[in-house]
Amino acid sequence: MGEQNRTRTALSADDPAVGRAWALHEALPQTLPADEIIALNTPKADLHTWRTYAYRDWTFEMPPGVFTPGETSRMIHDRILDGTIPVSGRSYAAMGVGLGVEAVVAGLRGAKEIHAMDIDPESVRAMTEVYERIVGDRPGTLFHPWVSDLFERVPDGAQFDVVTFNPPAVRETVSEDPAVVRNVCVGIGIVRRFFDQIVQRNLLAEDGEIYFIVSNTSELRNIVAYAIESGFLPEVIHHQTWDTDEVQTFLFELRRSAAV
Ligand SMILES: C[S@@+](CC[C@H](N)C(=O)[O-])C[C@H]1O[C@@H](n2cnc3c(N)ncnc32)[C@H](O)[C@@H]1O
C-alpha cells in the first residue's frame, strides 16, 4: 500500500464520512483525453467584443474579455435563485465571479454580505455596475467587490457561510490568448490555491458550505482528492451529462470534515 493510500485508510478509519468521501472519489470518471478536451473547448471568436447576455428577466452588457456565462454557470445561478444554495441572511463569497450573475442573485435573495472576487478588473467593473443597477442599496445586504487573486484582497478575519466557485480548471491550454486561459484553463493549480487559502485563513465558517463545479475536462479526481486531503467532505448535488459528448459535470457541496 502506498503512502497516500495508507493516509487515506487511516483517516477513513477515524471517520466513516471520510471513507465515504474516498468512495465517491473512486467512482468519479477519469479526465478525458487531451484532444477531446481541446476540441470541446475551442474558444469562440467573440471574447474581445461587447456582447449581451440574458438571464431570466435581466439583460447584461459584457465588456471584452469577460467570461460568457454558460450552462455550467447557470447550475450555480439557478440554485442560488431557488434557494437550493442558501444565501439569505448568510455571508457569501462569490469566487471568480466574472459578469457577476451569482452576486446579483445573492443580493436579491437577501444575503447578509457578498464578497465578489475576480482577478480581472474589467469583470469586477462590469459586475459592480450590474449589481448597482439590478440590486442597488439594500438594507441588510453589504456588497464588497474585489479585484483579487482568489481571496488575497479579502480582509483578515472574514468568514463565509457559503462560497461558490466555477473555476477555470480545464486541464489543457486551449488557447494562447491570456483572457481565454484566465477564463477557462488555468488548470488544477488555481483550485489547490483556493483550498489552501480557505484552510490557512480559516475562511469557511464551521457549518459553512463550498459549492464547487468541475468536470472531467479538468483533473477531476485529483481536484476532489486535494479537497478531501485539505479537510473537506464532498457530496454531489448535481451530475450533468450530455448526449453530444462525453463531458460529465459535477456540482459538489463541500463541508468541513471532522477528521482533519
Ligand atoms: C469559468 S469563469 C466563471 C465566471 C462566472 N462565475 C460564471 O460562472 O459564469 C472563471 C472566472 O474566474 C476568474 N479568475 C481566474 N483566475 C482567477 C484568480 N486567480 N482569482 C480570482 N478570479 C479568477 C476569471 O476571470 C473568470 O471570470
Ligand as a Chemical Component Dictionary entry (heavy atoms), coordinates in Angstrom:
data_LIG
# 
_chem_comp.id                   LIG 
_chem_comp.type                 NON-POLYMER 
_chem_comp.pdbx_formal_charge   0 
_chem_comp.three_letter_code    LIG 
# 
loop_
_chem_comp_atom.comp_id 
_chem_comp_atom.atom_id 
_chem_comp_atom.alt_atom_id 
_chem_comp_atom.type_symbol 
_chem_comp_atom.charge 
_chem_comp_atom.model_Cartn_x 
_chem_comp_atom.model_Cartn_y 
_chem_comp_atom.model_Cartn_z 
_chem_comp_atom.pdbx_ordinal 
LIG C1  C1  C 0  -15.248 29.901 -15.654 1  
LIG S1  S1  S 1  -15.258 31.642 -15.326 2  
LIG C2  C2  C 0  -16.664 31.744 -14.239 3  
LIG C3  C3  C 0  -17.341 33.091 -14.242 4  
LIG C4  C4  C 0  -18.689 33.126 -13.507 5  
LIG N1  N1  N 0  -18.524 32.802 -12.115 6  
LIG C5  C5  C 0  -19.663 32.165 -14.162 7  
LIG O1  O1  O 0  -19.882 31.074 -13.613 8  
LIG O2  O2  O -1 -20.190 32.491 -15.225 9  
LIG C6  C6  C 0  -13.863 31.806 -14.253 10 
LIG C7  C7  C 0  -13.644 33.190 -13.678 11 
LIG O3  O3  O 0  -12.519 33.117 -12.769 12 
LIG C8  C8  C 0  -11.756 34.302 -12.884 13 
LIG N2  N2  N 0  -10.394 34.040 -12.380 14 
LIG C9  C9  C 0  -9.377  33.430 -13.000 15 
LIG N3  N3  N 0  -8.301  33.385 -12.205 16 
LIG C10 C10 C 0  -8.660  33.962 -11.025 17 
LIG C11 C11 C 0  -7.981  34.200 -9.797  18 
LIG N4  N4  N 0  -6.717  33.828 -9.622  19 
LIG N5  N5  N 0  -8.643  34.840 -8.812  20 
LIG C12 C12 C 0  -9.941  35.236 -8.983  21 
LIG N6  N6  N 0  -10.627 35.032 -10.133 22 
LIG C13 C13 C 0  -10.005 34.396 -11.137 23 
LIG C14 C14 C 0  -11.839 34.642 -14.362 24 
LIG O4  O4  O 0  -11.513 35.993 -14.623 25 
LIG C15 C15 C 0  -13.291 34.273 -14.704 26 
LIG O5  O5  O 0  -14.143 35.381 -14.523 27 
# 
loop_
_chem_comp_bond.comp_id 
_chem_comp_bond.atom_id_1 
_chem_comp_bond.atom_id_2 
_chem_comp_bond.value_order 
_chem_comp_bond.pdbx_ordinal 
LIG C1  S1  SING 1  
LIG S1  C2  SING 2  
LIG S1  C6  SING 3  
LIG C2  C3  SING 4  
LIG C3  C4  SING 5  
LIG C4  N1  SING 6  
LIG C4  C5  SING 7  
LIG C5  O1  DOUB 8  
LIG C5  O2  SING 9  
LIG C6  C7  SING 10 
LIG C7  O3  SING 11 
LIG C7  C15 SING 12 
LIG O3  C8  SING 13 
LIG C8  N2  SING 14 
LIG C8  C14 SING 15 
LIG N2  C9  SING 16 
LIG N2  C13 SING 17 
LIG C9  N3  DOUB 18 
LIG N3  C10 SING 19 
LIG C10 C11 SING 20 
LIG C10 C13 DOUB 21 
LIG C11 N4  SING 22 
LIG C11 N5  DOUB 23 
LIG N5  C12 SING 24 
LIG C12 N6  DOUB 25 
LIG N6  C13 SING 26 
LIG C14 O4  SING 27 
LIG C14 C15 SING 28 
LIG C15 O5  SING 29 
# 
